Amino acid sequence: MAAEHRLDSVSGTVTNVFSPELPPVLSVDPGDTVVVHSLDSSGHLERQKTPGEPTPRMFGTRRGHCLAGPIAVRGAEPGMALAVHLESLRPDGWGFTAAGRGDTPLNRRLGMMEIDPAWLLWDLDADAGTGTNQHGHTVRLAPFLGVIGTPPAEPGEHSTTPPRIFGGGNIDCRELVTGSTLFLPVTVPDAMLCVGDGHAAQGDGEVSGTAIECGMTTRMTLDLETAPPLPTAHALTPAGRITFGFDADLNEASAQALDAMLIWMTSLYGLDRATALALASTTVDLRVTQIANETWGVHALLPEGAIS
């Protein structure tokens, strides 16, 4: 019988790296549900009172995202896919967005190095589905987790910053809202899933390098697919089917996302590859997922009901 578990982000249940050598903080069976509370990406332990105010954090120095886990899923083996069914996502009561931090090509191109960084401090109303910043701007919320991932198989510690086509991680895809299922290729035995980096709202691209960064309570059911349709990360979302590409080169990231979508479409509709590409040209959207993570993220979206 499926069980329900609770995982809070406290000392001993969080990490700021991916590593196949980390011991699990929770072990579950396929079909079990986990309710996870994750801190924001920086691991703030207290609410900011003013925009950008330094407050205590889970980790003294910033190495990577503050993530809950790893969660072991018994029976997960490479060759399978871990299905992460996102049943609900509820942001905490506050969040922040920053812009102009860091010497990046985009910040240099936009002239951000010559001006002071900007911070937005948001009051979040999960029931109303709105966020309001200190300037009085109100936006609609569409919560999701920026990081859902498993560690690379290679030993050692790995950065949480770049997303990976197999283990996922810092995908930052705004379509992974409540009702979505993300399928991640199992990279190590028991999957060793880590989650966090709650975003209350974000546009495609995450252009400042941050979304509305917030703590998040996520209810998710974890299961296994023994014969996934794709060898790379993919998702079923309320918006439609999604495949991903991640690379330092935008062309390669786009090609990865589209190549995976063509594989999916040839299987779904019994098409040859060229016909699938022609059909994709009339139905599939290529979107820049994010530009913030040392690599381009692109997702291909086949909207629900686009092909009948």
Backbone bond lengths (Angstrom), bond angles and torsions (degrees), N, CA, C in turn:
res aa  C-N    CA-C-N  psi(-1)  N-CA   C-N-CA  omega(-1)  CA-C   N-CA-C  phi
1 M - - - 1.466 - - 1.524 109.72 -
2 A 1.339 117.04 133.15 1.455 121.18 -178.68 1.518 110.74 -62.77
3 A 1.325 115.41 143.26 1.458 122.03 -178.68 1.520 109.73 -114.68
4 E 1.349 115.15 163.08 1.459 121.16 174.93 1.515 108.59 -117.11
5 H 1.322 115.98 135.84 1.449 122.49 -177.07 1.529 109.31 -123.73
6 R 1.329 115.76 158.01 1.470 122.12 175.77 1.519 108.48 -122.57
7 L 1.338 115.88 134.49 1.461 121.26 177.94 1.522 108.32 -132.58
8 D 1.327 116.71 116.13 1.462 122.31 176.70 1.522 109.14 -103.73
9 S 1.320 115.26 154.24 1.459 120.89 179.63 1.521 109.61 -89.32
10 V 1.307 114.94 98.45 1.462 122.44 178.31 1.521 106.76 -134.65
11 S 1.314 116.07 171.04 1.454 119.37 177.71 1.521 109.88 -56.16
12 G 1.326 116.32 126.71 1.457 121.50 -179.41 1.512 114.01 100.93
13 T 1.345 118.30 -11.64 1.469 120.27 178.45 1.523 111.86 -119.53
14 V 1.335 117.18 10.97 1.461 120.77 -176.77 1.525 109.72 -128.31
15 T 1.324 114.28 160.61 1.459 121.55 176.50 1.515 108.69 -145.41
16 N 1.327 116.59 158.74 1.459 120.37 172.12 1.523 112.07 -123.81
17 V 1.342 115.18 21.13 1.459 122.56 172.72 1.531 108.36 -141.57
18 F 1.323 115.99 160.11 1.455 121.54 165.37 1.525 107.78 -96.53
19 S 1.331 116.87 135.93 1.460 120.36 176.42 1.523 109.39 -158.62
20 P 1.340 117.68 133.85 1.465 119.41 176.15 1.516 112.49 -71.16
21 E 1.324 116.70 -8.13 1.459 120.78 -177.44 1.527 113.24 -95.43
22 L 1.334 117.66 -5.77 1.461 119.49 177.78 1.525 109.86 -71.48
23 P 1.325 118.18 136.73 1.473 119.66 176.58 1.523 110.15 -75.13
24 P 1.316 117.74 150.14 1.467 119.30 178.71 1.519 111.13 -68.52
25 V 1.330 115.86 145.66 1.467 120.72 173.98 1.519 110.12 -96.15
26 L 1.342 116.89 -11.64 1.461 122.99 178.72 1.521 107.30 -155.61
27 S 1.332 116.60 138.51 1.465 121.29 175.60 1.522 108.76 -121.40
28 V 1.343 116.28 133.45 1.461 121.21 -176.82 1.518 109.02 -133.40
29 D 1.321 115.28 165.00 1.454 121.90 174.12 1.527 109.56 -97.69
30 P 1.339 117.65 154.88 1.460 119.76 174.02 1.525 110.66 -55.21
31 G 1.313 116.32 135.07 1.457 121.89 -177.27 1.508 114.14 95.22
32 D 1.347 117.33 -10.96 1.462 120.60 178.28 1.525 110.93 -74.35
33 T 1.327 114.69 155.43 1.456 122.43 177.63 1.525 109.19 -108.47
34 V 1.321 115.56 139.56 1.461 121.36 177.88 1.527 108.42 -125.03
35 V 1.319 116.83 129.09 1.465 122.50 171.84 1.526 106.45 -101.98
36 V 1.309 115.92 114.17 1.463 122.24 -173.53 1.522 109.59 -114.11
37 H 1.322 116.61 130.42 1.464 119.15 166.52 1.517 108.08 -104.54
38 S 1.323 115.67 118.84 1.455 121.56 178.03 1.516 109.63 -109.42
39 L 1.328 116.22 145.54 1.458 121.44 172.48 1.523 109.30 -76.17
40 D 1.332 117.02 173.05 1.463 117.87 176.03 1.518 109.44 -68.78
41 S 1.325 116.18 173.85 1.461 120.76 -172.72 1.522 112.40 -58.28
42 S 1.338 117.14 -30.64 1.460 121.38 -179.48 1.520 112.88 -85.94
43 G 1.326 117.19 -9.09 1.455 120.34 179.48 1.512 114.01 75.67
44 H 1.342 117.79 31.61 1.459 119.75 178.98 1.531 110.90 -62.09
45 L 1.315 115.29 134.76 1.461 121.90 178.74 1.518 112.48 -97.79
46 E 1.336 116.73 -13.29 1.456 121.69 179.21 1.519 109.51 -135.70
47 R 1.305 115.60 152.08 1.457 121.82 176.64 1.528 110.31 -68.60
48 Q 1.324 116.73 138.32 1.454 120.12 172.62 1.535 109.69 -72.79
49 K 1.329 116.43 139.34 1.462 121.10 176.58 1.523 111.40 -93.81
50 T 1.337 115.97 -28.03 1.458 121.15 176.37 1.525 107.58 -131.02
51 P 1.335 118.46 153.66 1.459 120.66 -176.71 1.529 112.02 -57.96
52 G 1.330 115.97 126.26 1.452 121.62 177.49 1.507 115.23 78.68
53 E 1.329 117.96 6.16 1.465 121.18 -178.54 1.524 110.77 -60.75
54 P 1.346 117.84 129.68 1.470 119.08 174.58 1.521 110.61 -67.11
55 T 1.302 117.17 127.22 1.458 122.18 176.51 1.526 108.09 -132.89
56 P 1.333 118.53 161.95 1.467 120.41 -178.81 1.529 112.06 -57.65
57 R 1.331 115.16 145.65 1.456 121.60 -179.84 1.528 109.76 -125.97
58 M 1.331 114.25 161.40 1.461 119.86 -179.70 1.519 111.08 -62.42
59 F 1.334 116.48 -41.76 1.463 121.41 179.36 1.525 108.47 -111.90
60 G 1.322 116.00 135.15 1.459 119.45 -176.38 1.511 114.10 -63.60
61 T 1.324 116.94 -37.74 1.457 121.49 177.35 1.514 108.71 -119.13
62 R 1.325 115.76 145.13 1.459 121.38 -176.51 1.530 109.82 -83.60
63 R 1.324 116.75 111.93 1.461 121.64 173.70 1.510 110.29 -105.94
64 G 1.325 116.15 -39.36 1.450 120.73 -177.19 1.512 109.32 -164.55
65 H 1.314 116.74 -170.39 1.453 121.41 179.17 1.526 110.80 -65.17
66 C 1.320 115.82 144.77 1.461 121.06 173.79 1.522 107.65 -81.62
67 L 1.322 116.82 111.89 1.462 122.48 -172.85 1.520 110.95 -120.53
68 A 1.315 115.92 146.07 1.460 121.87 172.86 1.522 108.86 -86.76
69 G 1.323 116.22 134.05 1.451 120.47 179.12 1.521 111.65 132.44
70 P 1.337 115.35 -171.36 1.472 128.70 6.62 1.546 112.95 -77.52
71 I 1.337 113.47 150.14 1.454 122.81 173.41 1.524 107.81 -106.24
72 A 1.338 116.97 120.65 1.461 121.23 177.74 1.522 109.38 -87.18
73 V 1.312 116.36 133.14 1.462 122.30 174.87 1.529 106.85 -110.35
74 R 1.305 116.38 108.16 1.461 121.29 -173.62 1.524 111.08 -59.09
75 G 1.320 115.13 134.46 1.461 120.77 177.21 1.508 114.46 91.00
76 A 1.344 118.39 -7.96 1.462 120.40 178.48 1.516 109.76 -70.89
77 E 1.322 116.01 131.13 1.460 122.27 -179.43 1.519 109.49 -136.87
78 P 1.346 117.44 149.13 1.460 119.57 174.19 1.525 111.17 -52.62
79 G 1.315 116.09 139.28 1.461 122.54 -172.86 1.515 111.85 105.69
80 M 1.338 116.26 -23.45 1.463 121.99 174.25 1.530 108.96 -91.76
81 A 1.327 115.81 173.98 1.457 122.12 169.64 1.518 108.43 -121.84
82 L 1.324 115.66 138.61 1.452 121.77 172.97 1.524 107.82 -86.05
83 A 1.329 116.76 121.80 1.462 122.14 178.12 1.525 108.59 -95.88
84 V 1.330 115.89 116.89 1.461 121.98 179.14 1.526 107.45 -105.76
85 H 1.326 116.00 101.59 1.465 121.91 -179.39 1.526 108.23 -88.12
86 L 1.316 117.14 114.09 1.464 122.28 -176.52 1.525 108.90 -90.70
87 E 1.317 116.65 104.48 1.457 121.70 -173.11 1.525 113.00 -90.81
88 S 1.315 118.00 -32.33 1.460 120.79 174.01 1.520 108.91 -159.48
89 L 1.332 115.00 149.67 1.463 122.47 179.41 1.525 107.05 -139.37
90 R 1.333 116.26 115.86 1.461 120.89 -176.55 1.526 109.74 -123.73
91 P 1.343 117.02 113.93 1.466 118.78 -179.81 1.516 112.02 -71.97
92 D 1.336 115.41 154.30 1.450 121.42 171.72 1.534 109.39 -67.60
93 G 1.332 116.10 -177.26 1.456 120.40 -171.68 1.510 116.30 -81.86
94 W 1.356 117.29 -3.52 1.461 118.04 -179.95 1.522 109.40 -148.98
95 G 1.319 115.06 161.48 1.449 120.74 177.04 1.520 109.84 -160.42
96 F 1.325 115.78 174.95 1.464 119.89 -179.16 1.527 110.10 -142.27
97 T 1.318 114.92 157.34 1.460 123.38 172.56 1.523 107.39 -135.75
98 A 1.318 116.72 136.15 1.465 121.15 179.08 1.517 109.33 -124.58
99 A 1.327 116.02 151.59 1.456 121.74 177.57 1.522 109.45 -142.71
100 G 1.332 114.89 145.78 1.454 119.83 176.23 1.504 115.04 86.49
101 R 1.329 116.41 9.96 1.460 119.51 178.15 1.524 109.40 -90.39
102 G 1.301 117.66 133.10 1.460 121.08 172.72 1.514 112.91 92.61
103 D 1.325 114.34 145.70 1.462 122.34 179.04 1.524 108.53 -89.36
104 T 1.324 115.91 93.83 1.455 121.84 179.76 1.526 109.28 -121.46
105 P 1.341 118.11 158.58 1.467 119.17 178.16 1.524 112.90 -55.68
106 L 1.343 117.18 -39.47 1.454 119.69 -179.64 1.519 111.11 -67.81
107 N 1.326 118.11 -44.80 1.459 120.16 178.82 1.519 111.77 -62.12
108 R 1.349 116.83 -37.51 1.463 119.39 176.81 1.524 110.36 -65.54
109 R 1.345 117.01 -43.93 1.458 120.75 -178.56 1.521 111.40 -64.09
110 L 1.323 117.74 -34.50 1.459 121.63 -178.22 1.526 113.22 -87.75
111 G 1.336 117.33 1.94 1.456 120.71 178.44 1.509 114.23 76.45
112 M 1.329 117.27 19.39 1.458 120.16 -176.98 1.526 113.27 -73.09
113 M 1.326 117.97 -18.97 1.455 120.31 -177.20 1.524 111.82 -74.03
114 E 1.340 116.72 -16.39 1.468 120.69 -178.28 1.522 112.42 -95.78
115 I 1.326 118.24 -2.43 1.463 121.09 -177.95 1.523 109.51 -129.98
116 D 1.318 115.74 163.87 1.465 120.54 -178.74 1.525 110.44 -73.09
117 P 1.328 117.53 146.35 1.475 120.02 173.78 1.524 111.03 -60.58
118 A 1.317 115.48 156.40 1.471 121.86 177.63 1.518 109.33 -117.35
119 W 1.344 115.87 146.27 1.459 122.75 178.63 1.523 109.12 -127.83
120 L 1.300 116.66 135.14 1.451 122.53 170.43 1.528 107.74 -111.25
121 L 1.317 116.25 132.46 1.455 122.30 176.62 1.530 107.14 -112.18
122 W 1.330 115.75 122.81 1.456 121.43 -170.70 1.520 111.70 -110.42
123 D 1.330 116.10 135.91 1.458 122.25 164.35 1.520 107.22 -93.72
124 L 1.329 116.41 123.44 1.462 121.81 -173.68 1.526 109.95 -108.84
125 D 1.326 115.51 129.49 1.455 122.30 177.14 1.530 107.11 -113.99
126 A 1.332 115.97 97.21 1.464 119.91 -175.91 1.517 111.70 -65.21
127 D 1.327 117.86 -34.29 1.463 120.42 -179.15 1.522 111.49 -69.12
128 A 1.321 116.97 -41.97 1.467 120.85 178.39 1.519 112.11 -80.50
129 G 1.347 116.64 -19.99 1.455 120.41 -179.12 1.510 113.01 73.98
130 T 1.349 117.05 34.45 1.453 120.80 -178.89 1.517 110.76 -133.66
131 G 1.326 114.71 155.80 1.450 122.12 172.71 1.515 108.84 -130.82
132 T 1.347 117.21 137.70 1.457 121.95 -179.21 1.524 108.89 -127.75
133 N 1.349 116.67 129.85 1.457 119.79 -178.66 1.522 111.63 -95.75
134 Q 1.339 115.96 179.33 1.464 120.76 -173.75 1.522 112.48 -67.08
135 H 1.329 117.86 -15.02 1.465 120.85 177.63 1.525 112.28 -91.37
136 G 1.346 116.64 -2.96 1.450 120.07 179.68 1.513 114.84 92.11
137 H 1.346 118.07 3.61 1.457 120.79 176.78 1.528 109.63 -76.13
138 T 1.330 116.77 132.79 1.462 122.28 179.37 1.515 109.47 -117.07
139 V 1.333 116.56 133.96 1.465 122.54 179.42 1.515 109.18 -127.77
140 R 1.331 115.58 156.21 1.457 121.08 174.57 1.528 109.06 -78.56
141 L 1.330 115.76 141.15 1.454 121.05 178.46 1.523 110.77 -91.34
142 A 1.322 115.56 145.24 1.465 123.00 173.31 1.527 106.32 -144.76
143 P 1.344 117.75 77.92 1.461 121.57 -167.59 1.530 113.45 -67.97
144 F 1.328 114.46 144.87 1.464 121.61 173.24 1.525 108.39 -158.80
145 L 1.320 116.33 168.02 1.457 122.16 176.03 1.522 109.65 -95.93
146 G 1.326 116.18 127.68 1.460 119.24 177.28 1.514 112.80 -70.63
147 V 1.341 116.78 -32.51 1.466 121.02 -177.16 1.526 110.04 -119.85
148 I 1.312 115.30 119.27 1.466 123.59 169.24 1.520 104.34 -138.49
149 G 1.342 118.06 110.67 1.453 116.36 -172.80 1.511 114.56 -161.43
150 T 1.312 113.69 166.16 1.461 123.39 175.60 1.524 108.49 -120.02
151 P 1.331 118.28 155.89 1.470 119.78 -173.74 1.517 112.61 -75.11
152 P 1.336 117.55 151.91 1.463 119.30 167.52 1.521 110.55 -57.87
153 A 1.321 115.97 153.50 1.466 119.91 -178.86 1.526 112.22 -71.90
154 E 1.328 117.31 -23.76 1.458 120.55 -178.02 1.521 110.42 -65.46
155 P 1.330 118.51 139.95 1.467 120.73 -178.05 1.520 111.65 -66.01
156 G 1.330 114.31 161.49 1.450 120.17 177.71 1.512 111.95 102.41
157 E 1.335 114.85 -177.18 1.454 121.82 -179.98 1.527 109.84 -95.92
158 H 1.335 115.65 138.44 1.458 121.58 -177.34 1.526 109.37 -124.85
159 S 1.315 115.53 142.02 1.456 121.14 -178.69 1.525 111.23 -61.48
160 T 1.335 115.28 145.38 1.463 120.30 173.97 1.523 112.01 -85.59
161 T 1.321 118.59 -4.36 1.471 120.30 -172.46 1.520 113.70 -72.69
162 P 1.346 120.30 -56.17 1.465 117.90 -175.59 1.528 112.12 -80.46
163 P 1.328 118.42 135.81 1.470 120.18 171.84 1.522 109.49 -72.11
164 R 1.340 115.21 157.94 1.460 120.23 -177.76 1.525 108.84 -129.50
165 I 1.323 115.97 140.16 1.460 121.19 -172.55 1.524 111.52 -64.96
166 F 1.330 117.55 -24.63 1.460 119.93 179.92 1.527 111.34 -98.62
167 G 1.321 119.01 -57.07 1.459 120.23 -176.17 1.507 115.11 -82.58
168 G 1.338 117.81 -7.10 1.454 119.62 -178.56 1.513 110.63 74.00
169 G 1.320 117.39 -124.13 1.455 121.26 -179.06 1.510 111.43 101.08
170 N 1.326 116.17 -124.48 1.465 122.28 -172.63 1.535 110.41 -81.45
171 I 1.329 115.73 64.80 1.461 121.91 -173.71 1.523 111.36 -72.98
172 D 1.328 117.16 -40.33 1.470 122.25 178.22 1.520 112.75 57.02
173 C 1.327 117.25 41.19 1.465 121.15 179.27 1.522 109.48 -96.18
174 R 1.322 116.15 117.48 1.467 121.65 -174.69 1.527 113.05 -68.52
175 E 1.335 118.48 -10.67 1.463 120.74 179.75 1.525 113.20 -82.70
176 L 1.341 118.10 -7.80 1.468 121.09 -175.85 1.527 110.93 -84.70
177 V 1.317 115.05 56.23 1.454 122.65 -177.20 1.531 109.95 -88.70
178 T 1.331 115.90 -178.58 1.462 121.28 176.03 1.532 110.08 -51.83
179 G 1.326 115.60 135.64 1.459 121.35 -177.74 1.513 113.78 95.05
180 S 1.331 117.07 -3.49 1.465 121.31 179.06 1.524 110.84 -90.89
181 T 1.330 114.81 155.69 1.461 121.55 169.78 1.518 108.06 -127.31
182 L 1.314 115.84 121.71 1.459 122.38 176.16 1.519 108.51 -99.66
183 F 1.325 116.01 129.33 1.457 122.31 178.86 1.523 108.52 -106.64
184 L 1.330 116.34 118.80 1.455 122.12 -179.15 1.519 109.95 -114.70
185 P 1.327 118.47 126.65 1.456 119.10 173.12 1.532 110.46 -56.09
186 V 1.297 116.74 132.56 1.461 120.62 178.41 1.524 108.00 -71.69
187 T 1.316 116.08 121.77 1.460 120.97 -175.64 1.522 112.91 -98.36
188 V 1.347 116.51 -26.46 1.469 121.50 -178.78 1.522 108.26 -140.18
189 P 1.321 119.10 156.00 1.464 120.21 177.17 1.522 111.97 -53.89
190 D 1.331 115.70 137.24 1.465 124.11 -179.18 1.526 113.38 71.33
191 A 1.310 117.83 7.10 1.474 125.51 171.97 1.522 113.10 69.16
192 M 1.337 119.27 -50.00 1.468 123.41 176.72 1.530 111.77 59.18
193 L 1.329 114.85 59.17 1.459 123.33 -174.61 1.527 111.84 -74.85
194 C 1.325 115.80 137.53 1.460 122.89 172.18 1.526 108.86 -125.21
195 V 1.337 116.69 141.40 1.465 120.67 -177.15 1.529 109.77 -139.13
196 G 1.345 114.70 154.84 1.454 120.33 176.56 1.512 111.12 162.35
197 D 1.350 115.68 -156.04 1.464 121.60 -179.82 1.521 110.76 61.06
198 G 1.340 116.38 54.00 1.448 120.18 -179.31 1.518 112.67 -62.43
199 H 1.330 115.46 136.65 1.466 122.74 176.51 1.523 108.04 -123.31
200 A 1.324 116.44 119.09 1.457 119.78 178.17 1.521 111.39 -75.68
201 A 1.327 117.20 -29.34 1.464 122.61 176.10 1.521 107.92 -162.59
202 Q 1.334 116.11 148.77 1.457 121.49 179.78 1.519 108.88 -161.57
203 G 1.305 117.04 143.55 1.458 121.14 170.06 1.517 110.37 -89.86
204 D 1.337 117.06 159.41 1.460 119.63 172.51 1.530 108.89 -54.94
205 G 1.329 115.30 132.16 1.455 120.47 179.57 1.512 114.15 105.22
206 E 1.340 117.91 -32.51 1.471 121.52 -174.36 1.534 108.81 46.70
207 V 1.337 115.35 59.25 1.458 121.80 -161.32 1.521 115.04 -66.84
208 S 1.340 119.02 -25.06 1.466 118.47 178.60 1.523 111.64 -88.89
209 G 1.314 116.32 -6.68 1.459 120.73 -175.52 1.510 113.01 97.92
210 T 1.340 117.43 -11.41 1.455 121.75 175.79 1.519 109.05 -137.14
211 A 1.324 115.95 152.39 1.462 122.52 171.60 1.527 106.57 -99.40
212 I 1.341 118.62 -152.70 1.465 119.34 163.42 1.521 105.18 -83.32
213 E 1.326 115.34 96.72 1.459 122.36 -175.65 1.522 108.79 -76.18
214 C 1.331 116.42 129.85 1.464 118.92 -174.35 1.521 110.89 -156.37
215 G 1.318 114.96 161.36 1.451 119.69 166.52 1.522 109.99 -71.13
216 M 1.331 116.73 156.62 1.464 120.21 -173.48 1.525 110.15 -147.44
217 T 1.328 114.96 139.78 1.458 120.34 168.98 1.518 107.75 -105.99
218 T 1.327 115.48 118.97 1.457 122.42 -174.23 1.520 109.84 -118.93
219 R 1.310 115.44 128.75 1.462 121.02 172.02 1.524 107.12 -103.94
220 M 1.334 116.27 120.99 1.461 119.76 -176.05 1.522 109.79 -141.27
221 T 1.309 115.39 144.39 1.455 121.99 174.43 1.516 108.19 -107.19
222 L 1.326 116.08 133.17 1.463 122.17 -175.74 1.521 109.71 -108.55
223 D 1.317 115.65 130.84 1.452 120.08 -179.46 1.524 109.06 -142.92
224 L 1.316 116.34 176.00 1.462 121.45 -178.01 1.519 110.63 -122.96
225 E 1.322 115.76 139.00 1.462 123.18 171.77 1.526 107.22 -109.42
226 T 1.334 116.30 116.91 1.466 119.20 -176.95 1.528 112.50 -80.12
227 A 1.332 117.50 -21.15 1.463 121.03 -179.96 1.527 109.18 -136.02
228 P 1.335 117.92 70.66 1.464 120.19 -177.57 1.527 111.15 -66.00
229 P 1.343 117.63 151.82 1.466 120.29 -178.30 1.514 113.73 -72.96
230 L 1.338 116.89 -17.42 1.463 121.58 -177.71 1.524 109.95 -135.16
231 P 1.342 117.85 149.11 1.460 120.39 177.77 1.520 113.38 -85.74
232 T 1.344 117.49 -3.81 1.451 122.30 -178.00 1.529 109.95 -117.03
233 A 1.319 116.06 171.97 1.461 120.89 -179.54 1.529 110.26 -62.11
234 H 1.339 116.13 138.61 1.458 121.49 178.38 1.524 108.39 -155.60
235 A 1.329 116.52 168.92 1.462 118.69 -172.93 1.518 110.92 -149.95
236 L 1.326 114.11 152.16 1.458 123.19 166.03 1.517 106.29 -110.81
237 T 1.326 117.04 123.08 1.459 121.83 -175.13 1.528 109.60 -130.84
238 P 1.330 118.24 166.11 1.463 119.38 174.50 1.525 113.43 -56.91
239 A 1.334 116.61 -26.93 1.470 120.05 179.35 1.519 112.46 -80.10
240 G 1.346 117.70 -25.10 1.453 121.00 -178.36 1.517 111.77 145.41
241 R 1.336 115.25 -167.10 1.462 121.82 178.55 1.520 109.73 -80.93
242 I 1.341 116.05 140.41 1.463 120.71 -176.76 1.520 109.85 -132.63
243 T 1.329 115.01 136.69 1.457 122.45 169.79 1.525 107.85 -124.43
244 F 1.345 116.05 159.67 1.462 120.43 -169.58 1.529 111.79 -125.68
245 G 1.332 113.94 154.75 1.450 122.14 169.83 1.510 109.57 -140.14
246 F 1.340 117.07 139.20 1.467 121.86 -179.65 1.523 109.03 -137.60
247 D 1.321 116.42 122.56 1.461 119.46 178.95 1.526 108.70 -165.81
248 A 1.335 116.10 157.22 1.458 120.21 175.29 1.522 111.90 -66.66
249 D 1.327 116.90 -20.09 1.457 122.38 178.72 1.528 109.28 -103.48
250 L 1.326 117.07 125.51 1.463 120.96 -177.11 1.520 111.65 -61.85
251 N 1.338 117.06 -37.61 1.460 119.38 179.24 1.521 111.72 -62.24
252 E 1.330 116.52 -42.92 1.463 120.17 -179.59 1.519 110.88 -68.47
253 A 1.341 117.83 -41.75 1.463 120.33 177.83 1.526 110.35 -60.49
254 S 1.334 117.20 -41.73 1.459 121.32 178.20 1.521 111.06 -64.04
255 A 1.340 116.09 -42.65 1.462 120.48 -179.10 1.525 111.12 -65.44
256 Q 1.335 117.53 -38.35 1.463 120.10 178.06 1.524 110.69 -61.40
257 A 1.335 116.16 -47.69 1.460 120.08 -178.48 1.524 110.92 -63.25
258 L 1.325 116.88 -43.53 1.461 120.47 -178.03 1.524 111.21 -71.55
259 D 1.326 118.00 -38.47 1.464 121.03 178.39 1.526 110.31 -59.48
260 A 1.335 117.13 -44.37 1.458 120.10 179.03 1.531 110.95 -64.71
261 M 1.337 117.30 -38.81 1.459 119.70 179.01 1.531 110.90 -65.58
262 L 1.324 117.61 -37.33 1.463 119.84 178.56 1.530 110.86 -65.46
263 I 1.323 116.92 -39.94 1.465 119.92 176.67 1.527 109.63 -59.50
264 W 1.316 115.94 -44.02 1.462 121.02 -179.20 1.527 110.42 -64.29
265 M 1.330 116.62 -44.79 1.458 120.88 -176.99 1.525 112.61 -67.62
266 T 1.338 117.24 -37.96 1.469 118.84 178.40 1.517 110.51 -62.97
267 S 1.342 116.85 -35.50 1.459 120.66 178.66 1.522 111.41 -73.90
268 L 1.338 116.34 -42.75 1.460 120.40 -176.37 1.526 112.73 -66.53
269 Y 1.346 115.82 -40.40 1.458 119.78 -169.87 1.520 113.93 -114.12
270 G 1.339 117.86 4.46 1.457 120.68 177.65 1.516 113.08 65.03
271 L 1.328 117.44 39.96 1.459 122.56 -175.52 1.520 110.93 -104.73
272 D 1.347 115.51 155.73 1.459 118.25 166.12 1.529 107.92 -78.51
273 R 1.320 117.05 166.25 1.458 121.66 -170.94 1.538 112.18 -63.46
274 A 1.322 116.60 -43.11 1.461 119.07 -178.54 1.534 111.26 -64.56
275 T 1.319 116.61 -40.59 1.463 119.66 178.55 1.525 110.41 -66.58
276 A 1.329 116.19 -37.36 1.461 119.61 176.72 1.526 111.09 -62.13
277 L 1.328 117.24 -39.72 1.458 120.23 178.43 1.527 111.20 -65.72
278 A 1.323 116.26 -40.42 1.463 119.71 177.96 1.525 110.53 -62.74
279 L 1.340 116.48 -42.94 1.458 120.14 179.46 1.531 110.46 -68.20
280 A 1.324 116.54 -37.67 1.464 120.01 178.22 1.524 111.11 -62.21
281 S 1.315 116.77 -33.51 1.458 119.65 -179.05 1.517 112.42 -64.89
282 T 1.330 116.45 -20.02 1.467 120.39 179.93 1.529 112.84 -99.36
283 T 1.332 117.19 -11.16 1.473 119.07 -171.48 1.519 114.91 -131.93
284 V 1.317 119.35 -27.41 1.459 122.51 -170.47 1.533 110.42 -93.56
285 D 1.322 115.64 133.25 1.467 122.16 174.33 1.519 108.99 -98.16
286 L 1.324 117.26 131.88 1.464 122.32 169.47 1.523 107.58 -99.48
287 R 1.310 116.94 123.98 1.456 121.58 -176.73 1.523 110.66 -126.68
288 V 1.300 116.14 143.34 1.459 121.10 174.47 1.528 107.47 -77.91
289 T 1.319 116.06 108.94 1.462 121.04 -177.11 1.517 110.30 -66.88
290 Q 1.342 115.43 -52.12 1.460 120.74 -179.79 1.523 109.41 -159.45
291 I 1.332 114.64 154.84 1.462 121.40 176.62 1.524 110.04 -123.30
292 A 1.328 116.42 15.30 1.459 121.46 -166.25 1.517 114.54 -101.77
293 N 1.316 119.41 -4.86 1.463 119.85 -163.51 1.519 114.39 -119.38
294 E 1.351 116.26 38.59 1.462 122.28 177.52 1.521 112.49 66.11
295 T 1.313 116.44 9.17 1.457 121.82 179.31 1.515 107.81 -161.76
296 W 1.317 116.92 148.11 1.459 120.07 175.85 1.521 109.77 -71.27
297 G 1.320 115.75 138.92 1.455 121.23 168.83 1.514 108.90 -114.21
298 V 1.323 116.64 130.87 1.471 122.41 177.48 1.519 107.56 -130.55
299 H 1.335 116.77 137.98 1.457 118.14 171.23 1.521 110.18 -125.09
300 A 1.323 114.23 141.66 1.460 122.03 174.83 1.514 107.52 -98.80
301 L 1.324 116.07 129.49 1.461 121.86 -176.59 1.515 109.67 -119.34
302 L 1.334 115.96 120.10 1.452 122.22 170.34 1.521 106.80 -100.96
303 P 1.342 118.12 102.71 1.464 120.10 -173.84 1.515 112.60 -60.45
304 E 1.318 114.92 147.41 1.458 121.18 176.62 1.518 109.52 -59.41
305 G 1.330 116.77 129.59 1.450 121.53 177.87 1.515 115.38 80.10
306 A 1.347 117.63 5.39 1.463 119.70 -179.04 1.527 112.51 -67.82
307 I 1.333 116.42 -28.04 1.469 121.63 -179.29 1.538 107.86 -125.76
308 S 1.307 116.36 129.10 1.467 119.25 178.99 1.526 109.50 -125.40
